[in-house]
Amino acid sequence: MAMRLARFPCVRTLGGFEFEAQPSIDPAQIRELATCRWIANGDNLVLLGPPGVGKTPLEVALGREAIRLGHSVLFCSAAELIGSLARAQQQGELARQLTYYGKPRLLIIDELGYLPLEHDAAYLFFQLISRRYEQGSVLISSNRAVTEWGEVFGDQVVATAILDRLLHHSHVLTIRGDSYRLREKRRSGLIRSPQATAPSSGANSSASPSPEEKS
């Protein structure tokens, strides 16, 4: 029941995570996060990295571990979250919706930063983060560095206020590496690897053969 209520978009476990494919991730650090001590302490976790490096699977796997250890969890995308809060505000139900997102011990917010937020949306997000500040943990992923969140929220003051609360008690994990999806396409031959498409570092391969080669 708890797994269903969490609304995970997929089934992922830490046992199935390809650590060897993302050498920037320290398996020991992930094992420590899987103990969920950070949730028990009310800390937050911020996952940063480009698309396709495994942020969402890692969020789901850590969320499942949290449920296994008795914590309530809710997963949502940033777009879904903002849309839900905006509709609630229009219907005069914002306080109730903020309570809904404020209840879980761990709230997972996926894909912040893919689209910039308008000022009203950014302020709604700020209200939620303020509601959860030191009351529950947030696991949030973004393809944008925190130094770029002013652009995401369209307001540097609001971004600073959000970051102040998110990062006060937090762990920040930056994932670097190739996209899983692009790597699979390269393996299947659907796209060529960068090495295959890169020009030769030597002489032009289309040059005429030397006299020695002609003879």
C-alpha positions as CSV (number, residue, x, y, z in Angstrom):
1,M,0.0,0.0,0.0
2,A,2.8,2.5,0.9
3,M,4.5,1.8,-2.4
4,R,1.3,2.5,-4.3
5,L,0.6,5.7,-2.3
6,A,4.2,6.9,-3.1
7,R,3.3,7.1,-6.8
8,F,6.7,6.1,-8.1
9,P,6.9,6.3,-11.9
10,C,8.8,3.1,-12.2
11,V,10.3,0.2,-10.1
12,R,14.0,0.7,-9.4
13,T,16.2,-0.7,-6.6
14,L,19.7,0.1,-5.5
15,G,20.6,-3.5,-6.3
16,G,19.9,-2.9,-9.9
17,F,21.7,0.5,-10.1
18,E,24.7,0.5,-12.5
19,F,27.3,2.1,-10.4
20,E,30.0,1.1,-12.8
21,A,28.3,3.2,-15.5
22,Q,28.5,6.3,-13.4
23,P,31.9,6.5,-11.8
24,S,31.2,9.9,-10.3
25,I,28.8,8.2,-7.8
26,D,30.4,6.8,-4.7
27,P,28.7,3.5,-3.8
28,A,29.6,3.9,-0.2
29,Q,27.9,7.3,-0.1
30,I,24.7,5.8,-1.6
31,R,24.8,2.9,0.9
32,E,24.9,5.5,3.7
33,L,22.0,7.4,2.2
34,A,20.1,4.1,1.9
35,T,20.2,3.8,5.7
36,C,17.8,6.8,5.7
37,R,19.6,8.4,8.7
38,W,19.4,11.7,6.7
39,I,15.6,11.3,6.7
40,A,15.5,10.5,10.4
41,N,17.5,13.7,11.0
42,G,15.2,15.8,8.8
43,D,18.0,16.5,6.2
44,N,17.4,17.1,2.5
45,L,19.1,15.5,-0.5
46,V,19.8,17.4,-3.8
47,L,20.8,15.4,-6.9
48,L,22.3,17.4,-9.7
49,G,23.4,16.3,-13.1
50,P,22.5,16.4,-16.8
51,P,19.6,14.4,-18.2
52,G,19.9,10.6,-18.4
53,V,22.6,10.0,-15.8
54,G,20.3,8.1,-13.4
55,K,18.9,10.8,-11.1
56,T,15.3,9.5,-11.3
57,P,16.2,5.8,-10.8
58,L,18.3,6.8,-7.8
59,E,15.4,8.8,-6.3
60,V,13.0,5.9,-6.7
61,A,15.4,3.4,-5.2
62,L,16.1,5.6,-2.2
63,G,12.4,6.3,-1.8
64,R,11.7,2.5,-1.8
65,E,14.4,2.1,0.9
66,A,12.7,4.8,2.9
67,I,9.4,3.0,2.8
68,R,11.0,-0.3,3.7
69,L,12.3,1.4,6.8
70,G,8.9,2.8,7.8
71,H,9.0,6.3,6.3
72,S,6.1,7.8,4.3
73,V,7.1,8.9,0.8
74,L,5.5,10.8,-2.0
75,F,7.0,11.2,-5.5
76,C,6.1,13.9,-8.0
77,S,7.6,15.8,-10.8
78,A,8.3,19.5,-10.3
79,A,5.8,20.3,-13.1
80,E,3.1,18.1,-11.5
81,L,3.7,19.7,-8.1
82,I,3.5,23.3,-9.4
83,G,0.5,22.5,-11.5
84,S,-1.3,21.0,-8.5
85,L,-0.5,24.0,-6.3
86,A,-1.6,26.5,-8.9
87,R,-5.0,24.7,-9.4
88,A,-5.5,24.5,-5.7
89,Q,-4.8,28.2,-5.4
90,Q,-7.4,29.0,-8.1
91,Q,-9.9,26.9,-6.3
92,G,-9.2,28.3,-2.9
93,E,-7.7,25.1,-1.7
94,L,-4.0,26.0,-1.5
95,A,-3.7,25.5,2.3
96,R,-5.1,22.0,2.0
97,Q,-2.8,21.1,-0.9
98,L,0.2,22.4,0.9
99,T,-0.7,20.2,3.8
100,Y,-1.0,17.2,1.4
101,Y,2.6,17.8,0.2
102,G,3.8,18.6,3.7
103,K,2.7,15.4,5.3
104,P,5.0,12.7,3.9
105,R,8.3,12.2,5.8
106,L,10.0,12.3,2.5
107,L,8.8,14.3,-0.5
108,I,10.6,13.5,-3.8
109,I,10.5,16.3,-6.4
110,D,11.8,15.2,-9.8
111,E,13.1,17.2,-12.7
112,L,13.3,20.8,-11.3
113,G,14.8,23.1,-13.9
114,Y,13.6,21.6,-17.2
115,L,11.3,24.6,-17.6
116,P,11.6,28.0,-16.1
117,L,8.9,29.0,-13.6
118,E,6.8,32.1,-13.6
119,H,6.9,34.3,-10.5
120,D,3.6,33.0,-9.1
121,A,4.8,29.4,-9.6
122,A,8.1,30.1,-7.9
123,Y,6.4,31.7,-4.9
124,L,4.1,28.6,-4.6
125,F,7.2,26.4,-4.6
126,F,8.8,28.7,-1.9
127,Q,5.7,28.3,0.2
128,L,5.9,24.5,0.1
129,I,9.6,24.4,0.9
130,S,9.0,26.8,3.8
131,R,6.1,24.5,5.0
132,R,8.5,21.5,5.0
133,Y,11.5,23.3,6.5
134,E,12.8,21.3,9.4
135,Q,9.5,19.4,9.4
136,G,10.3,16.7,6.8
137,S,12.9,15.8,4.2
138,V,13.0,16.7,0.5
139,L,14.8,14.8,-2.2
140,I,15.0,17.0,-5.2
141,S,16.7,16.4,-8.6
142,S,17.7,19.0,-11.1
143,N,19.6,19.3,-14.4
144,R,20.7,22.8,-13.4
145,A,23.5,23.8,-11.0
146,V,22.2,25.5,-7.8
147,T,24.0,28.7,-9.0
148,E,21.5,28.7,-12.0
149,W,18.4,28.4,-9.9
150,G,17.8,32.1,-10.1
151,E,17.1,31.6,-13.8
152,V,14.9,28.6,-13.0
153,F,12.7,30.5,-10.6
154,G,12.9,33.8,-12.6
155,D,13.7,35.6,-9.4
156,Q,17.1,35.6,-7.6
157,V,15.5,36.6,-4.3
158,V,13.0,33.8,-4.3
159,A,15.7,31.3,-5.4
160,T,18.0,32.4,-2.6
161,A,15.2,32.0,0.0
162,I,14.4,28.5,-1.4
163,L,18.1,27.4,-1.4
164,D,18.6,28.8,2.1
165,R,16.0,26.4,3.4
166,L,16.9,23.4,1.2
167,L,20.6,23.6,1.7
168,H,20.6,24.4,5.5
169,H,20.5,20.7,6.4
170,S,21.4,18.9,3.2
171,H,23.5,16.5,1.2
172,V,24.3,17.5,-2.4
173,L,25.3,14.8,-4.9
174,T,26.5,15.8,-8.4
175,I,26.4,13.1,-11.0
176,R,28.6,13.4,-14.1
177,G,28.7,11.1,-17.0
178,D,27.0,10.0,-20.2
179,S,23.3,9.5,-20.5
180,Y,22.1,6.0,-20.0
181,R,19.6,6.3,-22.9
182,L,22.3,7.6,-25.3
183,R,24.7,4.9,-24.2
184,E,22.1,2.2,-24.9
185,K,21.4,3.7,-28.4
186,R,25.1,3.6,-29.1
187,R,25.3,0.0,-28.0
188,S,22.4,-0.9,-30.4
189,G,24.0,1.1,-33.2
190,L,21.1,3.6,-33.5
191,I,23.6,6.4,-33.0
192,R,27.3,6.6,-33.5
193,S,29.7,7.2,-30.6
194,P,31.6,10.5,-30.4
195,Q,34.8,8.7,-31.2
196,A,33.3,7.2,-34.3
197,T,32.1,10.6,-35.6
198,A,35.2,12.6,-34.5
199,P,37.6,13.7,-37.3
200,S,41.0,12.1,-37.4
201,S,43.7,13.9,-35.6
202,G,46.2,13.0,-38.3
203,A,46.5,13.9,-41.9
204,N,43.3,14.2,-44.1
205,S,42.2,10.6,-44.8
206,S,41.0,11.6,-48.3
207,A,44.5,12.8,-49.3
208,S,46.1,11.2,-52.4
209,P,48.4,8.3,-51.7
210,S,52.1,8.9,-51.5
211,P,54.3,7.8,-54.3
212,E,55.5,4.9,-52.2
213,E,51.9,3.8,-51.7
214,K,51.3,4.0,-55.5
215,S,54.2,1.7,-56.3
